Amino acid sequence: MAQQSTQRHLAQQARTAVSSVAPQTVVVPAAMRRQPVPETVVVPASARVADNEEIIETVRFDPPVAKPAVRKPVASASGWIWPTSGDVARGYQANVVNRQGVDITAKRGEAVLAAADGKVVYSGQDLASHGKLVILKHKNNVLSAYSYAQELYVQEDELVKAGDAIASVGDGEERSSILHFEIRKNGNPVDPLTYLPKR
């Protein structure tokens, strides 16, 4: 009982001391601490509480760090953006059937973004060589394809804007975390780098 009474008395002293201290500073009597407190400063004996001869410690609390603002990806003159933040691991090869796009490195689970405004014309995994796949139809008879997704976020006939999350990055053919990205105009493959903004 005596210990509880002492703790209540110390707590009251701490509350009284807090009201006279600058905001973002908390006064904690040494007897009240249960574990070490980071960033403590020992106050000189001249600043001791009159009823309690213990040294008072102050703890500075920094305000929480603000989350960074979400940056809209930079678009090309035609309104196209990069579908992920990664680098090109394998470039476009017009004459190689399974290289008619680019492989972009990315973290597994990272959002795959619609590279331009369009309509979802395919969302599924019926094409074995592409894993989970999303195909968007854009203006001027252009299609974009996003292969090897881990998860699909859109359904067929859904309208999307450039920058909307349509899938998440999964594993490519070599079990590495990539996005295989293709663009076709009038049914013919074209180098996606001719549509995407320069990096």
WOZI-V874696 format. One record per residue. PSI is psi in radians with two decimals (NA if undefined). Layout:
BEGIN
psi->(PSI PSI)
END
This chain:
BEGIN
psi->(-0.74 -0.65 -0.73 -0.70 -0.73 -0.74 -0.71 -0.71 -0.76 -0.67 -0.73 -0.72 -0.71 -0.76 -0.71 -0.76 -0.63 -0.66 -0.32 0.09 2.72 2.64 2.64 0.29 2.34 2.34 2.19 1.98 2.53 -0.62 -0.34 -0.33 2.42 -0.39 2.81 2.48 2.21 2.69 0.80 2.63 2.23 2.22 2.44 2.76 -0.49 -0.29 0.22 2.65 2.38 -0.76 -0.27 2.15 0.24 2.69 2.38 2.42 2.50 2.53 2.21 2.24 2.05 2.52 2.66 2.57 2.27 2.49 2.49 2.56 2.51 2.16 2.28 2.27 2.58 2.31 2.67 3.05 -0.52 0.06 0.15 2.54 2.88 2.38 -0.31 3.02 -0.05 -3.13 2.79 2.09 -0.55 2.23 3.08 2.36 1.79 -0.60 0.07 2.05 -0.87 0.34 0.45 0.76 -2.88 2.55 2.18 2.18 2.57 2.81 2.41 2.27 -0.19 2.55 2.39 2.19 2.54 2.22 -0.29 2.88 2.49 -2.94 2.39 2.06 -0.25 2.37 1.84 -2.84 0.65 -0.31 1.75 -0.65 -0.06 0.00 -2.57 2.30 2.46 2.33 2.25 2.49 2.28 3.07 2.87 0.52 0.74 2.38 2.55 2.45 2.40 1.80 2.80 0.66 2.63 -0.80 2.58 2.27 -0.12 2.83 2.79 2.52 0.02 2.42 2.39 2.73 2.70 2.25 -0.18 2.43 2.17 -0.31 -3.13 2.66 2.38 -2.65 2.41 -2.89 -0.65 0.35 0.37 2.70 1.82 2.89 2.19 2.12 2.18 2.65 2.37 2.38 2.21 0.61 -0.09 2.38 2.47 2.76 2.05 -0.47 -0.30 -0.28 -0.57 2.65 2.65 2.54 NA)
END
